[in-house]
Amino acid sequence: MLDGFEKWQPPTDALTDEGVRSGIIVLDANILLNLYSLDEDAVQQWMAALDRVLDRLWLPHQVMEEFWRNRHAAVVYPVEANQAQSAISRHIKEIEDTYRHWSMKRRLGGGDQRISPMELSSRLREAARVFSDELDTAIDSHNERFSVNPEDDAIVTALRNRLTGRVGIPYSPDEASARRKEADQRFSRRVPPGFLDDKTTEGADRGKSGDTKYGDALIWMQTLDYMSGRVGSESSPRHLVLVTDDRKEDWWQTLKVPGDQPIRMPHPGLVEEARRVAAVSYVQLDPASFLDAVARVFGGDFDSARESAAPAPEGRIESDRLDRREFRIARRGTVHARGILSDDGRGITVLEGSTARVRQAPTMPAHAKALTDRLISEGILAEQPDIATSDARRVFTRDYAFDSTSTAATVIQAANVSGPSTWVSTENGELLRDLTSDSSSIAGVHEAADDEPAD
């Protein structure tokens, strides 16, 4: 009764453990990229876990393509520390405003007040500086361990010997073109994985532009090519284990259980295709489940790595976010801007948490001043002090799409500046003006330079 219907059955620990013990282990690109968000102990534990399965570890060429394409962003952007700094600043301002409003009503009512708004603000900012110093230390540690130069990068060093000879070959140009056409056909029928990366798919609210939408599909195709090529050989594996931090519904299905935690299992289409094409049972694991299985089968202490592999907060770096170039420049002065370039390269969506200058230069055009005033009145730009310097700055409280990259840069810099000469690609460090001749290069995020406004 159960045989032949495995795609509808949640995987058992026995199946998972057997897959980890004897199957081929494939890592998604996000597993490698997330190493840049971990402390040194967690990284070492991940390497120890990979060493347990090293003889059966294999990576599709597309995984390494995505790793190298997105590695620079992971190196230069300690995402969680920067996001925490922004959140602390925002919440302190909210506490101050709430207390000040309550204090005014309290005085009008004749009530006693044990602490003045000014004293509360001073205490809050002193506490915030402690948090800020801790976060700055984390950012400094990140910068010491990771380097844009691969030769000086701790993650590349750790992975180099382990992955050499364990990466598949790329498709030829003709084969890659044919596979992308095949992926388009799969997306139109909602065949997993990757159909939610296609902007034309219903429900794909975070679809990608250009060829980046094919990433998941190509990883899956290359994996099945590799596995099917081993069918019938003496070393033919019976199990395929894919480890991914992707959480979209084109990888997983979730079964609701009344009164209990929902059960998450691989998309049934993946289980069925793996059995039909490669004659293997398919096990799909998130990072924490993989580490748990390795500990059960081979032993070992992976507590630090497992804690970091728990369901990620909103700011965790994921390869699908990196494909969209959703990252910011490191803090410099009061400007800390990030944005997604429009498909035509003319406009840019500045993302929530980006900052802008308050002091306006005489060169700032009237239309940009008027737009700034409107953004303030609509609550899109809110003034917040920098918790580290107490300097005034404005913060984007939500994403805002500018029709012009120059208008966006002018509002952010509070001075008359050119967008193409201000926005810089975080992928390769080139100015937008140098990328506009290549439409595929500019369909991503660019970051604002931090020049002082002219006076």
Secondary structure, DSSP 4 states (H G I P E B T S, - for coil): --TT-GGGSPPPHHHHHHHHHHSEEEE-HHHHHGGGGS-HHHHHHHHHHHHHTGGGB-B-HHHHHHHHHHHHHHHH--HHHHHHHHHHHHHHHHHHHHHHHHHHHHHHTT---SS-HHHHHHHHHHHHHHHHHHHHHHHHHHHHH--SSGGG-HHHHHHHHHHTT-BPPPPPHHHHHHHHHHHHHHHHTTPSSSGGGBTTSTT-TT-B-GGGGGHHHHHHHHHHHHHHHTTTSTT--SEEEEE----STTTEEEE--TTSPPEEEE-HHHHHHHHHHH--EEEEE-HHHHHHHHHHHH----HHHHHHTSSPPTT---HHHHHTT---PPPBTTB--EEEE-TTSS-EEEPTT-EE-SSPPTT--HHHHHHHHHHHHTTSEEEEE-TTT--EEEEESS-EEES-HHHHHHHHHTS---STTTEEETTT--BGGGTTT-TTTSSSEEEE--PPPP-
